[in-house]
Amino acid sequence: MTYQNPTPTVDIIIELVDRPHRPIVLIERRHPPYGWAIPGGFMDCGESAETAAKREALEETSLKVELIEQFYVYSDPNRDPRQHTISIVFLASTTGIPQAADDAKNLEIFESWRIPAKLCFDHDRILRDYWRYRHYGLRPSL
């Protein structure tokens, strides 16, 4: 019997704590699906979720981050048009000047009131949950 299991991924909401309003970093994807996204990617075999999150943040934004907490797990089978993935989302903080690298064609720094309309995957839902948590302390519900 052959099993087809979801693939684990990580997404990292990176807050720039040395700037007013603690804006976050979003990347513009170099590969399909195109659009803006939370930095992140696939976990490597033998790698913990925490290690993958730090690696992906550094690869895509050139920033070394401090992971603050594991925020939530998103597992809707339709969240990624390429395949069924499960995303472990982390909140992280850092300082400095991000630079797009690896799978990121571009990146920008965004405050809550100017998030781009075209977000990939289920990142609009993730960011809605994040802003609700950040502003009101309410976690996503099951």
C-alpha positions as CSV (number, residue, x, y, z in Angstrom):
1,M,0.0,0.0,0.0
2,T,1.3,3.5,-0.9
3,Y,0.5,6.4,1.4
4,Q,0.3,10.0,0.4
5,N,0.9,12.2,3.4
6,P,0.8,15.9,3.7
7,T,4.2,17.7,3.5
8,P,5.3,19.7,6.5
9,T,6.2,23.4,5.9
10,V,6.9,26.4,8.1
11,D,5.9,30.1,7.8
12,I,7.5,32.8,9.8
13,I,5.8,36.1,10.7
14,I,8.9,38.3,11.2
15,E,8.3,41.4,13.3
16,L,10.9,44.2,12.9
17,V,11.1,45.3,16.5
18,D,13.4,48.2,15.9
19,R,10.8,50.1,13.8
20,P,7.6,51.9,14.8
21,H,4.5,49.7,14.9
22,R,6.6,46.5,14.6
23,P,6.0,46.0,10.9
24,I,6.3,42.5,9.3
25,V,8.3,41.3,6.3
26,L,6.5,39.7,3.3
27,I,8.2,38.3,0.2
28,E,7.1,38.4,-3.4
29,R,7.5,34.8,-4.7
30,R,9.9,34.1,-7.5
31,H,8.2,30.8,-8.4
32,P,4.5,29.8,-8.8
33,P,2.2,30.4,-7.2
34,Y,3.1,34.1,-7.7
35,G,2.2,36.8,-5.3
36,W,3.0,38.0,-1.8
37,A,3.7,35.5,1.0
38,I,4.8,35.1,4.5
39,P,8.5,33.9,4.4
40,G,8.7,30.2,4.7
41,G,9.1,26.9,2.9
42,F,9.4,23.1,3.2
43,M,11.1,21.4,6.1
44,D,14.1,19.3,5.1
45,C,14.4,15.6,6.2
46,G,16.1,15.4,9.6
47,E,15.3,19.1,10.4
48,S,13.2,20.3,13.2
49,A,10.4,22.8,12.5
50,E,12.3,25.4,14.6
51,T,15.5,24.9,12.6
52,A,13.6,25.1,9.3
53,A,11.9,28.3,10.4
54,K,15.2,30.0,11.2
55,R,16.8,28.7,8.0
56,E,13.9,29.8,5.7
57,A,13.8,33.2,7.3
58,L,17.6,33.7,6.7
59,E,17.4,32.2,3.1
60,E,14.5,34.4,2.0
61,T,15.0,37.7,4.0
62,S,18.7,37.6,4.9
63,L,17.7,38.1,8.5
64,K,18.6,36.0,11.6
65,V,15.5,35.8,13.6
66,E,14.6,34.9,17.2
67,L,11.6,32.6,17.3
68,I,9.1,33.9,19.9
69,E,6.5,31.2,19.8
70,Q,4.8,28.6,17.7
71,F,1.6,30.5,16.7
72,Y,-0.7,27.9,15.0
73,V,-0.8,25.0,12.6
74,Y,-2.7,25.4,9.3
75,S,-3.6,22.2,7.5
76,D,-6.5,22.8,5.1
77,P,-5.9,20.3,2.2
78,N,-6.5,23.2,-0.2
79,R,-4.1,25.7,1.3
80,D,-1.4,25.1,-1.3
81,P,-2.5,24.5,-4.9
82,R,0.6,22.4,-5.6
83,Q,0.0,19.7,-2.9
84,H,-1.4,19.1,0.5
85,T,0.9,20.8,3.0
86,I,0.7,21.5,6.7
87,S,2.2,24.8,7.8
88,I,3.6,25.3,11.3
89,V,3.5,29.1,11.7
90,F,6.0,30.8,14.0
91,L,6.2,34.4,15.3
92,A,9.7,35.8,15.2
93,S,11.4,39.0,15.9
94,T,14.6,40.7,14.6
95,T,16.2,44.0,13.8
96,G,18.0,45.1,10.7
97,I,17.5,45.6,7.0
98,P,15.9,42.6,5.2
99,Q,17.1,41.7,1.7
100,A,15.3,39.4,-0.8
101,A,17.2,36.2,-1.5
102,D,16.6,32.6,-2.6
103,D,12.9,32.1,-3.5
104,A,12.1,35.7,-2.8
105,K,12.0,37.9,-5.9
106,N,11.3,40.9,-3.8
107,L,10.4,41.8,-0.3
108,E,8.7,44.7,1.5
109,I,8.0,45.8,5.0
110,F,4.3,46.1,5.9
111,E,2.2,47.6,8.7
112,S,-1.2,46.0,9.4
113,W,-3.0,48.7,7.5
114,R,-1.3,48.2,4.2
115,I,-1.0,44.4,3.6
116,P,-1.1,43.6,-0.1
117,A,-4.4,42.3,-1.5
118,K,-2.9,39.4,-3.5
119,L,-1.5,36.9,-1.0
120,C,-0.5,33.3,-1.8
121,F,-1.8,30.2,-0.2
122,D,-3.9,30.8,2.9
123,H,-1.7,33.7,4.0
124,D,-4.6,36.1,4.1
125,R,-6.2,33.9,6.8
126,I,-2.9,33.5,8.7
127,L,-2.4,37.2,8.8
128,R,-5.9,38.0,9.8
129,D,-5.4,35.5,12.7
130,Y,-2.1,37.0,13.5
131,W,-3.3,40.7,13.6
132,R,-6.3,39.6,15.8
133,Y,-3.9,37.9,18.2
134,R,-1.4,40.8,18.2
135,H,-4.0,43.5,18.7
136,Y,-6.5,41.7,20.9
137,G,-4.7,38.6,22.3
138,L,-7.2,36.2,20.7
139,R,-5.7,33.0,19.3
140,P,-7.2,31.2,16.3
141,S,-9.9,28.8,17.3
142,L,-10.2,25.2,16.2
